[in-house]
Amino acid sequence: MKKEELSYIYLILFHAFLGALVYVLPIISKVYTLIIFVFGVYYIVKKKNKNNEVLIMSAYVVSVEVLLRMTDGVILSEFGKYSILIFMFLGMIYSGFSKNAFLYWVFLTLLIPGIIISILSMNFETDLRKAIAFNISGPVCLGISSIYCYQRKIAFDRLKGVITTFSLPLVSIVVYLFLYTPSVRDVVTGTQSNFETSGGFGPNQVSTILGLGIFIFFVQLLLNSKSRLLQIINAGFVLVFAFRGIVTFSRGGVMTAVLMIFLLMTVLYFQANLNTKPKMGLIIILSFLAGLGVWGYSSMQTGGLINKRYANQDATGREKKSQFSGREELMQSELQIFFDNPVLGAGVGRGKEIREEVTGNVVASHNEITRMLAEHGSLGLIDLMILLFTPLLLFVDSRQNLLLLSFLAFWLLTINHAAMRLAAPAFVYALSLLKVYIEEIDTIPKETEMKNGDAIFH
């Protein structure tokens, strides 16, 4: 076994141990938070970001954020986004950014009027700093990350290294979840999102990161497993993450993972030569059968309640009135705010205030698209168009970033059901802007061939 394969296995074991340690001694979580940040700054400064160490550390923060939150390890609620912002600024100091990233400077500039309106109009009893930071830190993190990543050249092998980094803290999360809820059957009593199977944390956010885990380990299996042992390990994690994601009873993360995998396989199919396409067909069939197996096991463990959840039924089998757990009403209220303030919007954080004034309900937005429209007006609409169409145009120009469409889909679907509570959609979106190239063709596994050596595939 090669040295890098052994290193990967050792790192997996270390992070499995870490997940157990944090469960037994939650105080370790706060210590670990400080270690991650201090080491990240030291690592980037020492290496002078010569090999995009910023991306490695940011990927690690994205994956570990949910674990730190569910164990009260974060010192600041937006630790993930703030850490990534600092890492990105350090990266820009050492290796600059593309002058062609002006669209993302426009994106950030168009956020400013909403902040000003918020400062001038927000209620006195509202904590202005928290209200603005809660709603604007995600878009700002996305904008700065995008400026750093825009058309930045990166070897495909380095991108695989970023994927590997994503995978490590995810192992800690899944170990923690199994220790927190060793028996799913004992805690599932209805079809609502389940906090017990989500480590006592928000099921929506846990589902999001577990869905990302399904995709990350699928990529590891498909593109980064050069030995049979690694294939078994990574395939096992795909199944484990699928099961734990399903039993959160929060559908968004799992459905997002399925679409991401579908887009990846579609891109690979059109990149593949005639000899490779039959292998892809076999993988699609095996993936489908494995998915059925995981679903069947999940159904057994939940007494069939998961079937009712995805059929939008309650525990008795009755059809629920809302298809999206009441999010339709939130979206409608935000669209109404947009229609009432079509030019500059109501101001950052004002959507929640206006909802409370009109309905008496204090509910934060779950949908970043309608929130941007409500709070930034037509400027928010322009920003959303920039975010959606720029990666698509880059994909048309060059298709060596095989994961581009999957990254874009993760951002788009996640902000539709979980807004930008986590740093994940901001950073993963930025990865879709990288200019990927194949560095060393001879590192590609022999059993795989793709057109022009653009990709690897098991």
C-alpha positions as CSV (number, residue, x, y, z in Angstrom):
1,M,0.0,0.0,0.0
2,K,1.3,3.4,-0.9
3,K,2.3,6.0,1.7
4,E,-0.5,8.4,0.8
5,E,-3.1,5.6,1.1
6,L,-1.8,4.7,4.5
7,S,-1.9,8.4,5.5
8,Y,-5.5,8.7,4.4
9,I,-6.5,5.6,6.5
10,Y,-4.6,6.9,9.6
11,L,-6.3,10.3,9.2
12,I,-9.7,8.6,9.0
13,L,-9.0,6.6,12.1
14,F,-7.8,9.8,13.9
15,H,-11.0,11.7,13.1
16,A,-13.1,8.7,14.1
17,F,-11.3,8.8,17.5
18,L,-11.8,12.6,17.6
19,G,-15.6,12.2,17.1
20,A,-15.7,9.7,20.0
21,L,-13.5,12.0,22.2
22,V,-15.7,15.0,21.6
23,Y,-18.7,13.0,22.6
24,V,-17.1,11.8,25.8
25,L,-15.4,15.2,26.6
26,P,-17.4,18.0,24.9
27,I,-14.9,20.6,26.3
28,I,-12.4,19.3,23.7
29,S,-14.6,20.9,21.1
30,K,-13.7,24.4,22.2
31,V,-10.0,23.6,22.4
32,Y,-10.2,22.0,18.9
33,T,-11.9,25.2,17.5
34,L,-8.9,27.3,18.6
35,I,-6.4,24.7,17.3
36,I,-8.1,24.7,13.9
37,F,-8.0,28.5,13.5
38,V,-4.5,29.0,14.9
39,F,-3.1,26.1,12.9
40,G,-4.9,27.3,9.7
41,V,-3.3,30.8,9.9
42,Y,0.1,29.3,10.7
43,Y,-0.1,26.8,7.9
44,I,-1.1,29.4,5.3
45,V,1.6,31.9,6.4
46,K,4.3,29.3,6.6
47,K,3.6,27.9,3.2
48,K,2.9,31.4,1.8
49,N,-0.1,29.8,0.1
50,K,2.1,28.4,-2.7
51,N,-0.1,25.4,-3.2
52,N,-3.5,26.9,-2.3
53,E,-3.3,25.9,1.3
54,V,-6.3,28.3,1.8
55,L,-8.6,25.9,0.0
56,I,-7.4,23.0,2.2
57,M,-8.0,24.8,5.5
58,S,-11.3,26.3,4.3
59,A,-12.6,22.8,3.3
60,Y,-11.7,21.5,6.7
61,V,-13.5,24.3,8.5
62,V,-16.6,23.8,6.3
63,S,-16.8,20.1,7.2
64,V,-16.0,20.5,10.9
65,E,-18.4,23.5,11.5
66,V,-21.5,21.4,12.3
67,L,-19.6,19.2,14.7
68,L,-18.3,22.3,16.6
69,R,-21.7,23.8,16.7
70,M,-23.5,20.7,17.9
71,T,-21.0,20.4,20.7
72,D,-21.0,24.1,21.7
73,G,-17.4,24.4,20.5
74,V,-17.7,27.6,18.5
75,I,-16.7,30.8,20.2
76,L,-18.5,32.9,17.7
77,S,-21.7,31.7,16.0
78,E,-20.3,32.5,12.6
79,F,-16.9,31.0,13.3
80,G,-16.9,29.0,10.0
81,K,-17.5,32.0,7.8
82,Y,-15.2,34.4,9.7
83,S,-12.4,31.8,9.6
84,I,-12.8,31.3,5.9
85,L,-12.8,35.1,5.3
86,I,-9.5,35.4,7.2
87,F,-8.0,32.5,5.3
88,M,-9.1,33.9,2.0
89,F,-7.6,37.4,2.8
90,L,-4.3,35.7,3.7
91,G,-4.4,33.8,0.5
92,M,-4.9,37.0,-1.5
93,I,-2.0,38.7,0.3
94,Y,0.3,35.9,-0.8
95,S,-1.0,34.9,-4.2
96,G,-3.4,37.6,-5.3
97,F,-6.6,37.2,-7.2
98,S,-7.8,37.5,-10.8
99,K,-8.5,41.0,-12.1
100,N,-11.4,39.4,-14.0
101,A,-13.2,38.7,-10.8
102,F,-14.8,42.2,-11.0
103,L,-18.3,40.7,-11.2
104,Y,-17.9,39.5,-7.6
105,W,-16.7,42.9,-6.5
106,V,-20.0,44.1,-8.1
107,F,-21.8,41.4,-6.1
108,L,-20.4,42.7,-2.8
109,T,-21.0,46.3,-3.7
110,L,-24.6,45.7,-4.4
111,L,-25.0,44.3,-0.8
112,I,-24.1,47.7,0.7
113,P,-27.4,49.6,0.2
114,G,-29.3,46.9,2.0
115,I,-26.9,47.3,5.0
116,I,-27.4,51.1,5.0
117,I,-31.2,50.8,4.9
118,S,-31.1,48.3,7.7
119,I,-29.0,50.7,9.9
120,L,-31.4,53.5,9.3
121,S,-34.7,51.6,9.7
122,M,-34.2,48.7,12.1
123,N,-36.1,48.7,15.4
124,F,-34.2,50.1,18.4
125,E,-34.7,46.9,20.4
126,T,-33.1,44.8,17.7
127,D,-29.4,43.9,18.1
128,L,-28.2,45.6,14.9
129,R,-24.8,43.9,14.8
130,K,-26.2,40.4,15.2
131,A,-29.1,40.9,12.8
132,I,-26.8,42.2,10.0
133,A,-24.0,39.7,10.7
134,F,-26.5,36.8,10.7
135,N,-27.8,37.6,7.3
136,I,-24.9,39.2,5.5
137,S,-21.9,37.0,6.7
138,G,-22.9,34.2,4.3
139,P,-23.1,36.4,1.1
140,V,-19.9,38.2,2.1
141,C,-18.1,34.9,2.7
142,L,-19.3,33.7,-0.7
143,G,-18.2,36.9,-2.4
144,I,-14.7,37.0,-1.0
145,S,-14.2,33.2,-1.5
146,S,-15.4,33.7,-5.1
147,I,-12.9,36.5,-5.7
148,Y,-10.1,34.3,-4.5
149,C,-11.2,31.2,-6.5
150,Y,-12.3,32.9,-9.7
151,Q,-10.3,31.3,-12.6
152,R,-7.5,30.4,-10.2
153,K,-5.5,27.6,-11.8
154,I,-5.4,24.4,-9.8
155,A,-4.2,20.9,-10.6
156,F,-6.9,18.3,-10.6
157,D,-4.8,16.3,-8.1
158,R,-4.9,19.3,-5.8
159,L,-8.7,19.5,-6.1
160,K,-8.8,15.9,-5.1
161,G,-6.8,16.9,-2.1
162,V,-9.4,19.4,-1.2
163,I,-12.1,16.7,-1.5
164,T,-10.1,14.5,0.8
165,T,-9.8,17.3,3.3
166,F,-13.6,17.7,3.2
167,S,-14.0,14.0,4.1
168,L,-12.0,13.9,7.3
169,P,-14.1,15.9,9.8
170,L,-17.2,14.3,8.2
171,V,-16.0,11.0,9.7
172,S,-15.9,12.7,13.2
173,I,-19.5,13.9,12.7
174,V,-20.9,10.5,11.7
175,V,-19.1,8.8,14.6
176,Y,-20.5,11.4,17.0
177,L,-24.0,10.8,15.6
178,F,-23.8,7.0,16.1
179,L,-22.7,7.5,19.7
180,Y,-25.4,10.1,20.3
181,T,-28.1,7.9,18.9
182,P,-27.0,4.3,18.7
183,S,-30.5,3.1,18.1
184,V,-32.5,5.0,15.5
185,R,-35.5,2.8,16.1
186,D,-35.9,4.0,19.7
187,V,-36.1,7.7,19.0
188,V,-38.2,7.9,15.8
189,T,-41.8,8.4,16.7
190,G,-43.1,10.7,13.9
191,T,-42.3,12.1,10.5
192,Q,-41.1,15.5,11.5
193,S,-37.4,16.4,11.3
194,N,-35.7,14.5,14.1
195,F,-33.3,16.2,16.5
196,E,-32.3,13.0,18.3
197,T,-30.9,11.4,15.1
198,S,-29.2,14.7,14.3
199,G,-27.0,14.8,17.4
200,G,-29.4,17.2,19.2
201,F,-28.7,19.9,16.6
202,G,-30.7,21.4,13.8
203,P,-31.7,18.5,11.4
204,N,-31.7,20.8,8.4
205,Q,-28.1,21.7,8.9
206,V,-27.0,18.2,9.9
207,S,-28.8,16.9,6.8
208,T,-27.0,19.4,4.7
209,I,-23.6,18.4,5.8
210,L,-24.4,14.7,5.7
211,G,-25.7,15.1,2.1
212,L,-22.4,16.8,1.3
213,G,-20.7,13.8,2.9
214,I,-22.5,11.4,0.6
215,F,-21.2,13.2,-2.4
216,I,-17.7,13.7,-1.0
217,F,-17.2,10.0,-0.4
218,F,-18.8,9.1,-3.7
219,V,-16.2,11.3,-5.4
220,Q,-13.5,9.7,-3.2
221,L,-14.8,6.3,-4.3
222,L,-15.0,7.2,-8.0
223,L,-12.0,9.4,-8.5
224,N,-9.6,8.9,-5.6
225,S,-9.5,5.2,-4.7
226,K,-6.5,3.6,-6.3
227,S,-6.7,0.4,-4.2
228,R,-9.4,-2.1,-3.4
229,L,-9.2,-1.3,0.3
230,L,-9.8,2.4,-0.3
231,Q,-12.7,1.5,-2.6
232,I,-14.3,-0.6,0.2
233,I,-13.7,2.1,2.8
234,N,-15.1,5.0,0.7
235,A,-18.0,2.9,-0.5
236,G,-18.8,2.0,3.1
237,F,-18.8,5.7,4.1
238,V,-21.2,6.5,1.2
239,L,-23.7,4.0,2.6
240,V,-23.2,5.2,6.2
241,F,-23.7,8.8,5.3
242,A,-26.7,8.0,3.2
243,F,-28.3,6.2,6.1
244,R,-27.6,8.9,8.7
245,G,-28.7,11.6,6.3
246,I,-32.0,9.8,5.6
247,V,-32.9,9.3,9.3
248,T,-32.5,13.0,10.1
249,F,-35.9,13.2,8.4
250,S,-34.8,16.4,6.8
251,R,-35.0,15.8,3.1
252,G,-33.0,18.6,1.7
253,G,-29.5,17.3,2.2
254,V,-30.2,13.8,0.8
255,M,-32.0,15.1,-2.3
256,T,-29.2,17.5,-2.9
257,A,-26.6,14.7,-2.7
258,V,-28.6,12.6,-5.2
259,L,-28.7,15.5,-7.7
260,M,-25.0,16.3,-7.2
261,I,-24.1,12.6,-8.0
262,F,-26.4,12.6,-11.0
263,L,-24.7,15.7,-12.4
264,L,-21.2,14.3,-11.8
265,M,-22.1,11.0,-13.6
266,T,-23.6,13.0,-16.5
267,V,-20.5,15.1,-16.9
268,L,-18.3,12.0,-16.7
269,Y,-20.5,10.2,-19.2
270,F,-20.0,12.9,-21.8
271,Q,-16.3,13.0,-21.1
272,A,-15.9,9.3,-21.3
273,N,-14.7,7.3,-24.3
274,L,-16.6,4.2,-25.7
275,N,-14.5,1.8,-23.6
276,T,-15.3,3.6,-20.3
277,K,-19.1,4.1,-20.8
278,P,-20.0,0.5,-20.1
279,K,-18.2,0.7,-16.8
280,M,-20.2,3.8,-15.9
281,G,-23.4,1.9,-16.7
282,L,-22.3,-0.8,-14.2
283,I,-21.5,1.8,-11.5
284,I,-24.9,3.5,-12.0
285,I,-26.7,0.2,-11.6
286,L,-24.7,-0.7,-8.5
287,S,-25.3,2.7,-7.0
288,F,-29.0,2.4,-7.6
289,L,-29.1,-1.0,-6.0
290,A,-27.0,0.2,-3.0
291,G,-29.4,3.2,-2.7
292,L,-32.4,0.8,-2.6
293,G,-30.6,-1.2,0.1
294,V,-29.9,1.8,2.3
295,W,-33.5,3.0,1.9
296,G,-34.8,-0.4,2.8
297,Y,-32.7,-0.5,5.9
298,S,-33.7,3.0,6.9
299,S,-37.3,2.1,6.4
300,M,-36.9,-0.9,8.7
301,Q,-35.1,1.2,11.4
302,T,-37.8,3.8,11.3
303,G,-40.8,1.5,11.2
304,G,-41.7,2.7,7.7
305,L,-42.0,6.3,8.9
306,I,-39.3,7.5,6.6
307,N,-41.5,6.4,3.6
308,K,-44.3,8.6,4.9
309,R,-41.9,11.5,5.4
310,Y,-40.8,11.5,1.8
311,A,-44.4,11.0,0.7
312,N,-45.3,14.1,2.7
313,Q,-47.5,12.3,5.2
314,D,-47.8,12.3,8.9
315,A,-47.3,9.3,11.2
316,T,-50.9,8.2,10.6
317,G,-50.5,8.4,6.8
318,R,-52.5,11.5,6.3
319,E,-51.3,14.0,3.6
320,K,-49.7,17.1,5.1
321,K,-51.0,20.5,4.1
322,S,-47.5,21.9,3.5
323,Q,-45.1,20.3,1.1
324,F,-42.1,22.1,2.6
325,S,-42.7,22.2,6.3
326,G,-44.3,25.6,6.2
327,R,-41.5,27.2,4.2
328,E,-44.0,28.3,1.5
329,E,-45.5,30.9,3.9
330,L,-42.0,32.3,4.6
331,M,-41.2,32.5,0.9
332,Q,-44.6,34.2,0.2
333,S,-44.0,36.8,2.9
334,E,-40.6,37.6,1.6
335,L,-41.8,37.9,-2.0
336,Q,-44.5,40.3,-0.7
337,I,-41.8,42.3,1.0
338,F,-39.9,42.4,-2.3
339,F,-43.0,43.6,-4.1
340,D,-43.5,46.3,-1.5
341,N,-39.8,47.4,-1.8
342,P,-38.7,46.4,-5.3
343,V,-35.8,48.8,-5.8
344,L,-33.5,48.6,-2.8
345,G,-35.4,46.1,-0.6
346,A,-36.4,46.4,3.0
347,G,-32.8,46.2,4.4
348,V,-30.6,43.4,5.8
349,G,-32.4,41.6,8.6
350,R,-35.6,43.5,8.2
351,G,-37.5,40.6,6.7
352,K,-37.7,38.9,10.1
353,E,-38.8,42.1,11.8
354,I,-41.5,42.8,9.2
355,R,-42.8,39.2,9.5
356,E,-43.1,39.6,13.3
357,E,-45.0,42.9,12.9
358,V,-47.4,41.4,10.4
359,T,-47.9,37.9,11.6
360,G,-46.5,37.9,15.2
361,N,-44.2,35.0,14.3
362,V,-40.5,35.4,14.9
363,V,-39.0,33.1,12.2
364,A,-35.7,33.6,10.3
365,S,-35.7,32.9,6.6
366,H,-34.9,29.4,5.3
367,N,-34.5,30.6,1.7
368,E,-31.6,32.8,0.6
369,I,-33.1,33.5,-2.7
370,T,-36.3,35.1,-1.4
371,R,-34.4,36.7,1.5
372,M,-32.1,38.4,-1.0
373,L,-35.1,39.7,-3.0
374,A,-36.9,40.9,0.2
375,E,-33.9,42.6,1.8
376,H,-31.9,43.8,-1.2
377,G,-34.7,44.3,-3.8
378,S,-33.7,44.5,-7.5
379,L,-30.0,44.7,-6.4
380,G,-30.5,41.3,-4.8
381,L,-31.9,40.0,-8.1
382,I,-28.9,41.2,-10.0
383,D,-26.6,39.5,-7.4
384,L,-28.5,36.2,-7.8
385,M,-28.1,36.4,-11.6
386,I,-24.4,36.9,-11.2
387,L,-24.1,33.9,-8.9
388,L,-26.1,31.6,-11.1
389,F,-24.9,32.4,-14.6
390,T,-21.1,33.1,-14.1
391,P,-20.2,29.4,-13.2
392,L,-22.4,28.2,-16.1
393,L,-20.6,30.4,-18.6
394,L,-17.2,29.1,-17.2
395,F,-18.4,25.5,-17.7
396,V,-19.3,26.2,-21.3
397,D,-15.9,27.6,-21.8
398,S,-13.9,24.8,-20.1
399,R,-15.2,21.5,-18.7
400,Q,-12.1,20.3,-16.9
401,N,-13.7,21.2,-13.6
402,L,-15.7,18.0,-13.5
403,L,-17.3,18.9,-10.2
404,L,-18.5,22.4,-11.2
405,L,-22.1,21.6,-11.9
406,S,-22.3,19.5,-8.7
407,F,-20.8,22.3,-6.6
408,L,-23.2,24.8,-8.2
409,A,-26.2,22.5,-7.5
410,F,-25.1,22.2,-3.8
411,W,-25.1,25.9,-3.4
412,L,-28.4,26.4,-5.2
413,L,-30.4,23.7,-3.5
414,T,-28.9,24.3,0.0
415,I,-29.8,28.0,0.0
416,N,-33.3,27.0,-0.9
417,H,-33.9,25.0,2.2
418,A,-31.2,26.1,4.7
419,A,-30.4,29.6,3.6
420,M,-26.7,30.3,4.4
421,R,-26.7,29.2,8.1
422,L,-23.5,27.3,7.4
423,A,-20.3,28.3,5.6
424,A,-20.7,25.3,3.3
425,P,-22.7,26.7,0.4
426,A,-20.5,29.8,0.2
427,F,-17.2,28.0,0.0
428,V,-18.5,25.1,-2.2
429,Y,-20.0,27.6,-4.6
430,A,-16.6,29.3,-4.9
431,L,-15.0,26.0,-5.9
432,S,-17.1,26.0,-9.0
433,L,-15.1,29.0,-10.2
434,L,-11.7,27.3,-10.2
435,K,-9.8,26.7,-13.5
436,V,-8.9,23.0,-13.2
437,Y,-6.2,21.4,-15.2
438,I,-4.6,17.9,-15.4
439,E,-1.1,18.1,-14.1
440,E,0.3,14.5,-14.5
441,I,-1.5,12.1,-16.7
442,D,0.6,9.2,-15.4
443,T,-0.9,9.5,-12.0
444,I,-4.3,8.4,-13.4
445,P,-5.2,4.8,-12.6
446,K,-4.6,2.5,-15.5
447,E,-8.0,0.9,-15.5
448,T,-9.6,4.2,-16.4
449,E,-9.5,6.4,-19.5
450,M,-11.3,9.6,-20.3
451,K,-11.2,11.8,-23.3
452,N,-8.1,13.9,-23.5
453,G,-7.1,12.6,-20.0
454,D,-9.5,15.0,-18.5
455,A,-10.8,12.9,-15.7
456,I,-10.3,9.7,-13.7
457,F,-13.0,7.2,-13.1
458,H,-13.3,3.8,-11.3
